[in-house]
Amino acid sequence: MSIELPVRIGSFPFEGNLRVSLGMGFSMKIKRFSLESLDAFITPRMELTGELLNLSLSASVKNDYQLFSIPHAAIPIGPVVIVPKIVVYAHVDCEGKISLSSEIVVSQHAKYGIRYSDEKWDPYCEAGAGVASFEINSTFSVGGKVGVGLKLSELFSFYGTNTGVGLSLIAKDVAKANFSLEANDSTDGSFYAAAKNSKIWVGAVLGGDVFVMAKLFRKTLAKYSVATPEMEFPVYEKYILPHFDSYALADNSSDRTKATLSYHVSNDIVMAAEVGIALFDWEGQRVQTKYHASKHKDALPGVNYKFDFTGLDAGRGYVAKPVVRYFGAIEVVADLTIELEGGEGDLIWATSNVGASTPEGYGGYYTFDEAQTVCPAGWRPPTYEEFYELCYSEKITREPVGITGNTDEFGNLIFSGFKFTYKATGVSVFLPAAGYRSYSSGTPYTQGASGYYWSSTPTSGASGYYLYFYSGYVYPSGYNYRSDGFSVRCVRPK
């Protein structure tokens, strides 16, 4: 059950939606008219999303401002007298746009329940009860161009009137900027991506037009002009940021505690800067940074910058990004990445369930004791701790796949299964929603609505730990009577 409501906070610049949902469920086992186990729970969830701020400012100015005029002496040509005149203008061509937008996301979810097993009643609270996630995503963008110069206009008038022919010449300097910054992430390379082609350019831009104009008593009766193409005459041109090419990782498969990365800088830059590489962990936190001993300014063909990293955690994933630093303090992270293998710890997950031929196949259903023997040689079911890391580690993202919007006979949403993805490497583990097989009837239940996977860890009683999930929740600490039939996904050490 869910309710979605529009939200507006008085005169505060916020509009959004509040979604409140409540899920309920239970499982019960009765043997010989006696209750063996019971798990009843509710799962309240609240999510507030909305636009916190959306601001956009733009301006444009394009005009010629007369500064002064320089009259010339009359030039007689036969019966016609031509009086030339030069007018000096300030030519301004400027336009720009600044925009700022922010989106806020606040969510809170929990699971409250009571469990009966081994003749004991245990209330529990799981999955972040009372803990809210808060996120603000902001985007700042600037774009436009500016040009300032001089316009020289010369009119050849007949008999000193304001009617005649002429031409004008415009000389200006132009600078352009157009980039977008994600304000909530300073290491994603968005600034570098937007600014890497920006240059310092010094030179002249020449253009103009030829016109014919007729005036009477200072009033323009007609004017016709033809513009000429603008021509650029650069005097100085260099990039602000270096371009990193041939970015590569040397083979480190034999020893993942070390890594060697290299690249070539292919362009000249305005001022000498330090170049290096920064290592980030799966959370985006910086782990190490190494800068080259010599600064870069001018591109040298065939010269590569090389960086050696040591002391890495072999079971941990890293992301390596080139960096450039000016004045020993202003650092820019590039938008290039190399992922160092790791992040799955010491495990390799099988690609499908035992008894299935595809990742989406349900496979067979096994008792807890059978689950300990059905994996191929060298493979085994995951431990309770390994399932716990899969469900709760911040190194891993979790998402339901294939939600249809339909429900089964118990009101559970139909979906394909859960996908777990290691952030550092992008490696995914997909567990299909295979349901379970009742030990009493031998009938499968909740297929396409939930998943049950045995671990290799027994409880102190006659139960075993298992991983359980439905479309809105995943839980690694379930324990149940060992005679039920659950799915098995095997793992093995690397």
FIMI-859858 format. One line per field, with one value per residue (C-alpha): residue number from 1; residue in one letter; x, y negated, z negated. Coordinates in Angstrom, 1 decimal, decimal comma. Layout:
// residues N
seq = [NUM ...]
type = [A ...]
c1 = [X ...]
c2 = [Y ...]
c3 = [Z ...]
END
This chain:
// residues 494
seq = [1 2 3 4 5 6 7 8 9 10 11 12 13 14 15 16 17 18 19 20 21 22 23 24 25 26 27 28 29 30 31 32 33 34 35 36 37 38 39 40 41 42 43 44 45 46 47 48 49 50 51 52 53 54 55 56 57 58 59 60 61 62 63 64 65 66 67 68 69 70 71 72 73 74 75 76 77 78 79 80 81 82 83 84 85 86 87 88 89 90 91 92 93 94 95 96 97 98 99 100 101 102 103 104 105 106 107 108 109 110 111 112 113 114 115 116 117 118 119 120 121 122 123 124 125 126 127 128 129 130 131 132 133 134 135 136 137 138 139 140 141 142 143 144 145 146 147 148 149 150 151 152 153 154 155 156 157 158 159 160 161 162 163 164 165 166 167 168 169 170 171 172 173 174 175 176 177 178 179 180 181 182 183 184 185 186 187 188 189 190 191 192 193 194 195 196 197 198 199 200 201 202 203 204 205 206 207 208 209 210 211 212 213 214 215 216 217 218 219 220 221 222 223 224 225 226 227 228 229 230 231 232 233 234 235 236 237 238 239 240 241 242 243 244 245 246 247 248 249 250 251 252 253 254 255 256 257 258 259 260 261 262 263 264 265 266 267 268 269 270 271 272 273 274 275 276 277 278 279 280 281 282 283 284 285 286 287 288 289 290 291 292 293 294 295 296 297 298 299 300 301 302 303 304 305 306 307 308 309 310 311 312 313 314 315 316 317 318 319 320 321 322 323 324 325 326 327 328 329 330 331 332 333 334 335 336 337 338 339 340 341 342 343 344 345 346 347 348 349 350 351 352 353 354 355 356 357 358 359 360 361 362 363 364 365 366 367 368 369 370 371 372 373 374 375 376 377 378 379 380 381 382 383 384 385 386 387 388 389 390 391 392 393 394 395 396 397 398 399 400 401 402 403 404 405 406 407 408 409 410 411 412 413 414 415 416 417 418 419 420 421 422 423 424 425 426 427 428 429 430 431 432 433 434 435 436 437 438 439 440 441 442 443 444 445 446 447 448 449 450 451 452 453 454 455 456 457 458 459 460 461 462 463 464 465 466 467 468 469 470 471 472 473 474 475 476 477 478 479 480 481 482 483 484 485 486 487 488 489 490 491 492 493 494]
type = [M S I E L P V R I G S F P F E G N L R V S L G M G F S M K I K R F S L E S L D A F I T P R M E L T G E L L N L S L S A S V K N D Y Q L F S I P H A A I P I G P V V I V P K I V V Y A H V D C E G K I S L S S E I V V S Q H A K Y G I R Y S D E K W D P Y C E A G A G V A S F E I N S T F S V G G K V G V G L K L S E L F S F Y G T N T G V G L S L I A K D V A K A N F S L E A N D S T D G S F Y A A A K N S K I W V G A V L G G D V F V M A K L F R K T L A K Y S V A T P E M E F P V Y E K Y I L P H F D S Y A L A D N S S D R T K A T L S Y H V S N D I V M A A E V G I A L F D W E G Q R V Q T K Y H A S K H K D A L P G V N Y K F D F T G L D A G R G Y V A K P V V R Y F G A I E V V A D L T I E L E G G E G D L I W A T S N V G A S T P E G Y G G Y Y T F D E A Q T V C P A G W R P P T Y E E F Y E L C Y S E K I T R E P V G I T G N T D E F G N L I F S G F K F T Y K A T G V S V F L P A A G Y R S Y S S G T P Y T Q G A S G Y Y W S S T P T S G A S G Y Y L Y F Y S G Y V Y P S G Y N Y R S D G F S V R C V R P K]
c1 = [0,0 1,4 0,1 1,8 1,0 2,2 4,1 4,7 6,2 4,6 6,7 9,8 11,0 10,3 7,8 7,9 6,2 5,9 5,4 4,5 4,1 3,5 4,2 3,2 4,0 4,4 5,5 4,4 5,2 3,0 3,9 1,6 -0,8 2,0 3,5 7,2 8,1 6,5 7,8 5,4 6,6 5,6 7,9 7,0 8,8 8,8 10,4 10,4 11,6 11,4 13,0 14,7 15,9 15,8 17,3 18,3 19,7 20,6 21,7 22,7 24,2 25,2 25,6 27,9 28,6 29,9 33,0 34,0 34,2 37,1 36,0 38,3 38,9 36,6 37,8 36,7 36,4 35,2 31,8 31,3 32,6 33,1 33,4 34,8 34,2 35,5 33,4 35,0 32,7 33,1 31,7 30,3 29,0 28,3 25,8 25,7 23,6 23,9 21,7 21,5 19,2 19,0 17,0 16,5 15,9 15,0 14,1 13,6 12,6 12,5 11,3 9,6 8,6 8,3 9,8 9,1 11,6 13,0 10,2 11,3 9,6 12,0 10,9 13,3 14,0 16,0 17,1 17,9 15,0 15,1 17,9 17,2 19,2 19,6 20,9 21,1 22,0 22,9 23,9 25,6 26,2 27,7 27,7 28,1 30,6 32,0 33,6 34,9 36,5 36,4 34,3 35,6 33,0 33,8 31,1 31,7 28,9 28,0 28,2 28,5 25,1 24,5 23,8 26,5 28,4 30,7 32,3 33,0 35,7 35,2 38,2 37,3 38,5 36,2 36,2 33,7 32,7 30,2 30,4 28,3 29,4 27,8 28,0 27,5 30,6 34,0 35,8 33,7 35,7 32,7 34,7 37,6 35,2 33,7 36,9 39,5 39,2 39,2 42,1 43,8 43,6 45,1 44,7 42,4 39,1 38,4 35,1 32,9 30,4 29,9 26,8 24,8 22,8 20,5 19,5 17,4 17,6 19,4 16,7 17,8 15,6 17,3 20,3 21,6 24,7 26,6 28,6 32,0 33,2 35,2 38,8 40,9 44,5 45,8 49,0 49,0 46,9 47,4 45,1 44,4 44,3 46,4 45,0 45,8 46,3 47,3 46,1 47,0 47,5 50,4 49,5 49,3 47,4 50,3 50,5 47,5 49,2 51,0 49,9 51,7 49,8 51,0 49,8 51,1 50,2 49,6 49,2 50,9 49,3 49,4 51,5 53,6 51,5 52,0 50,5 49,7 47,2 44,8 43,4 39,9 38,1 34,6 33,1 34,9 37,3 40,9 43,4 46,7 47,9 51,2 52,5 55,4 58,7 58,8 56,1 54,4 54,1 55,0 54,1 57,1 56,5 57,1 57,5 55,1 54,5 54,7 53,3 53,9 51,5 52,3 50,7 47,3 44,7 44,6 40,9 39,8 38,7 40,2 39,5 42,5 42,1 44,6 44,9 46,6 47,5 48,4 50,4 50,6 47,0 44,4 43,7 41,4 40,5 40,2 37,2 39,3 39,1 40,9 39,4 41,8 40,4 39,1 36,0 34,6 36,9 38,1 35,0 33,8 30,1 28,5 26,5 23,4 21,6 22,3 20,1 19,6 21,3 20,8 21,2 17,4 16,6 15,2 17,0 16,3 15,1 17,2 17,0 19,7 21,6 21,3 22,6 25,9 26,6 25,1 27,8 30,5 33,9 35,7 32,4 30,2 27,2 28,0 28,4 26,1 28,8 29,2 25,4 25,5 28,2 26,3 23,2 24,7 28,2 28,4 30,8 27,8 24,6 21,3 18,3 15,2 15,0 12,0 9,2 5,9 3,4 1,4 1,0 0,7 -2,1 -0,5 -0,3 3,5 4,8 6,0 9,6 12,6 15,0 17,7 20,9 24,0 26,7 30,3 30,9 34,6 34,5 30,9 30,7 27,1 25,5 21,9 19,7 16,3 13,1 12,7 10,4 10,7 9,4 7,2 8,6 5,1 3,4 6,5 4,8 6,7 5,4 6,0 7,9 8,5 7,7 10,5 13,8 15,2 18,9 20,5 23,8 26,4 26,0 23,7 22,0 22,4 19,1 17,6 17,6 19,9 20,6 19,3 19,1 15,6 14,3 11,2 10,9 11,3 13,6 16,6 17,5 20,5 19,8 16,7 16,8 14,3 13,7 16,2 13,7 12,3 13,4 15,4 17,6 21,4 24,0 27,5 30,7 34,4 37,7 39,6]
c2 = [0,0 -3,4 -7,0 -9,9 -13,5 -16,8 -19,0 -22,8 -24,6 -28,1 -30,8 -28,7 -27,8 -24,0 -21,8 -18,1 -14,8 -12,8 -9,1 -6,9 -3,1 -0,3 3,4 6,3 10,0 13,2 16,8 19,5 23,2 25,7 29,3 31,8 29,0 27,2 23,9 24,3 20,9 17,6 14,4 11,4 7,9 4,5 2,3 -1,4 -3,6 -7,4 -9,2 -13,0 -14,3 -17,7 -20,7 -23,0 -25,7 -26,5 -29,8 -31,0 -34,4 -35,5 -38,7 -39,9 -43,1 -43,8 -47,4 -50,1 -53,1 -56,2 -57,6 -60,4 -61,3 -62,6 -64,7 -64,8 -67,6 -67,7 -65,8 -67,3 -64,9 -66,7 -68,1 -65,9 -66,8 -63,9 -64,6 -61,5 -61,0 -58,4 -57,6 -55,6 -53,3 -51,0 -47,7 -45,5 -42,0 -40,2 -37,4 -34,9 -32,6 -31,4 -28,7 -26,9 -24,1 -21,8 -18,6 -17,2 -13,5 -12,4 -8,7 -6,6 -2,9 -0,2 3,3 4,1 7,6 10,4 13,9 17,1 20,0 22,6 21,9 18,2 14,9 12,2 8,7 7,2 4,0 4,1 2,3 -1,2 -1,8 -5,4 -6,2 -8,6 -9,2 -12,8 -13,9 -17,2 -17,2 -20,5 -21,6 -25,0 -26,0 -29,1 -29,8 -32,6 -34,8 -38,3 -40,6 -44,1 -46,1 -49,1 -49,9 -52,3 -53,6 -55,8 -57,5 -59,2 -61,7 -63,7 -67,5 -67,3 -65,6 -62,4 -60,3 -58,2 -54,9 -53,6 -50,8 -49,8 -47,7 -45,9 -44,7 -42,8 -40,1 -37,2 -34,8 -31,9 -29,8 -27,0 -24,4 -22,6 -21,6 -19,0 -20,7 -17,5 -15,7 -17,3 -14,2 -13,1 -15,0 -17,2 -20,4 -18,9 -17,6 -21,0 -23,1 -20,8 -22,5 -26,0 -28,2 -31,5 -33,3 -36,6 -38,1 -40,1 -39,4 -41,6 -41,9 -44,6 -45,5 -47,7 -49,8 -52,4 -54,9 -57,8 -60,5 -63,6 -66,1 -63,6 -61,0 -57,7 -57,0 -53,8 -51,7 -48,5 -46,7 -43,4 -41,9 -40,4 -37,2 -37,7 -36,7 -35,7 -36,6 -34,7 -35,9 -33,5 -30,4 -27,7 -25,4 -25,9 -22,2 -19,3 -16,5 -13,0 -10,5 -6,8 -6,3 -2,7 -0,3 2,2 5,8 6,3 9,6 11,4 8,9 6,7 4,8 2,8 0,9 -1,1 -3,6 -6,0 -8,5 -11,0 -14,8 -15,8 -19,6 -22,8 -24,6 -28,2 -27,8 -24,9 -22,6 -19,4 -16,3 -13,1 -10,3 -10,0 -6,7 -6,7 -3,8 -2,6 -5,4 -8,1 -8,8 -9,6 -6,9 -8,0 -10,7 -10,8 -13,7 -13,6 -15,1 -17,5 -19,9 -19,9 -22,9 -22,0 -18,7 -16,4 -13,6 -10,1 -11,2 -9,4 -10,1 -7,0 -6,5 -3,5 -2,7 -0,2 1,0 1,6 3,9 6,9 7,6 4,0 2,1 -1,3 -3,9 -5,8 -9,3 -11,7 -15,0 -18,4 -21,0 -24,7 -26,7 -23,6 -24,2 -24,3 -20,7 -19,5 -15,8 -14,5 -12,7 -9,6 -6,5 -3,1 -0,6 1,6 5,1 5,9 5,2 8,7 9,6 13,2 14,6 15,6 16,1 18,7 17,2 19,3 21,2 24,9 26,8 23,8 23,3 19,5 16,6 16,1 19,8 20,8 24,1 26,7 26,5 28,1 28,6 27,0 30,3 31,0 27,4 28,2 31,0 29,9 27,4 28,6 29,5 26,4 24,5 24,1 22,0 18,5 18,1 16,0 13,3 13,3 12,9 10,1 8,2 8,7 7,1 4,3 3,4 -0,1 1,3 2,9 1,5 3,4 3,1 5,1 6,0 6,5 5,1 5,5 3,8 7,0 9,0 12,6 14,2 12,9 9,3 9,4 7,5 9,7 9,1 11,0 10,9 8,8 7,5 6,8 4,8 4,1 0,4 0,7 3,1 3,1 6,9 8,0 10,9 11,6 13,8 14,7 14,5 18,3 18,6 21,7 25,3 26,3 29,2 30,5 30,4 30,2 27,3 24,2 20,9 17,2 17,8 14,5 12,6 13,5 15,4 17,7 18,8 21,2 20,2 22,7 21,4 23,4 21,8 23,1 25,0 27,1 24,2 22,6 19,1 18,0 14,9 13,6 10,8 9,4 6,4 3,8 5,5 7,8 9,5 11,9 13,0 15,2 18,6 21,4 25,1 27,0 29,2 26,4 26,2 23,1 22,1 22,4 20,1 21,3 19,4 20,2 18,5 16,6]
c3 = [0,0 0,9 1,0 2,9 2,0 3,5 1,1 1,1 -1,9 -2,1 -0,4 -0,6 2,9 2,7 4,5 4,5 3,7 0,5 0,9 -2,1 -1,7 -4,1 -3,4 -5,5 -5,5 -7,5 -7,2 -9,4 -9,9 -11,6 -12,2 -13,8 -14,8 -16,7 -15,7 -14,9 -13,5 -12,7 -11,2 -11,0 -10,0 -8,6 -6,4 -6,5 -4,0 -3,4 -0,5 0,1 3,5 4,9 6,5 4,0 6,3 10,0 11,0 14,4 15,4 19,0 20,6 24,1 25,3 28,8 29,9 31,3 29,2 31,0 29,4 31,8 35,5 37,6 40,6 43,6 46,1 49,1 52,1 55,4 58,4 61,4 60,7 57,7 54,2 51,8 48,1 46,2 42,5 40,0 37,0 34,2 32,2 29,3 30,5 27,7 28,3 25,1 24,1 21,2 19,1 15,5 14,1 10,7 9,8 6,8 6,1 2,6 1,8 -1,7 -2,4 -5,4 -5,6 -8,3 -9,1 -12,4 -13,2 -15,6 -15,1 -16,8 -16,6 -18,9 -21,4 -21,7 -20,7 -19,5 -18,3 -15,9 -13,9 -10,7 -7,5 -8,8 -11,1 -12,3 -9,9 -7,0 -3,9 -2,8 0,6 2,4 6,1 7,6 11,0 11,8 15,4 17,1 20,8 23,2 25,0 24,8 27,3 27,2 30,0 32,3 35,3 37,9 40,3 43,3 45,4 48,7 49,2 52,2 52,0 48,2 47,7 45,6 48,7 50,2 50,0 47,3 45,5 41,9 40,2 36,9 34,8 31,6 29,2 28,3 25,4 24,9 21,9 21,7 18,9 16,3 12,8 10,5 7,2 5,1 6,4 6,7 8,0 10,9 13,5 14,7 14,5 16,4 19,1 19,5 19,4 21,0 24,4 23,1 24,3 23,6 27,0 27,8 31,3 33,5 35,2 38,3 40,1 41,5 44,2 47,3 47,2 49,2 47,2 48,0 45,5 45,5 42,7 40,5 41,1 42,7 45,7 46,8 46,0 47,6 46,4 47,1 44,2 44,9 43,2 40,0 40,0 37,0 36,5 33,4 31,7 28,7 28,2 25,5 23,5 19,8 18,9 20,2 22,3 21,1 23,8 23,9 20,3 19,3 16,5 16,5 15,8 12,1 12,0 10,2 7,4 6,8 3,9 6,6 9,7 12,4 14,5 17,2 19,7 22,3 22,2 25,8 25,6 24,5 21,5 20,4 17,3 15,8 13,7 11,7 13,2 11,3 10,6 7,6 6,3 4,9 3,1 3,8 1,7 3,7 0,8 1,9 0,9 2,5 4,8 6,7 8,7 11,2 10,1 13,1 14,1 17,5 19,8 23,4 25,0 25,8 28,4 27,0 23,4 21,0 17,3 15,1 11,6 9,2 6,4 3,6 0,4 2,0 0,5 2,9 2,2 2,5 5,6 6,6 9,3 10,7 12,2 13,7 11,8 12,5 9,9 10,2 7,7 5,4 4,3 7,1 8,3 11,1 11,4 15,0 16,4 17,3 15,1 14,8 12,4 10,5 10,1 6,7 4,7 4,7 1,9 2,2 3,7 7,2 7,5 9,8 12,6 12,0 9,3 8,7 11,2 13,6 16,9 17,1 14,6 14,7 14,2 10,8 10,5 7,9 4,3 1,5 -2,2 -4,3 -4,6 -0,8 -0,1 -1,7 0,9 4,2 5,3 7,7 6,4 5,1 4,7 1,6 0,4 -1,0 -4,7 -6,8 -6,9 -3,1 -2,6 -5,2 -3,3 0,0 -1,6 -3,7 -2,5 -1,0 1,6 3,2 4,7 4,6 6,9 7,8 11,5 13,7 11,5 13,5 11,2 10,9 7,7 6,7 4,7 1,5 2,7 3,4 6,4 9,2 10,3 11,8 8,9 7,1 8,7 6,5 8,1 6,8 7,2 7,8 10,7 12,0 11,5 10,8 9,1 10,1 7,8 9,3 7,3 7,2 4,2 2,0 1,8 -1,1 -3,1 -3,9 -0,4 1,8 3,7 4,8 3,5 4,2 7,4 9,1 5,9 3,4 3,1 0,4 0,5 -1,9 -3,5 -4,8 -8,4 -10,8 -13,9 -17,4 -17,0 -14,2 -11,8 -9,2 -8,1 -4,7 -2,5 -1,9 0,4 2,0 4,4 1,7 -0,8 -1,2 -4,4 -5,0 -8,6 -8,2 -9,9 -9,3 -9,7 -7,6 -5,8 -3,6 0,0 0,8 3,8 3,7 5,3 5,0 4,4 4,5 3,5 6,1]
END
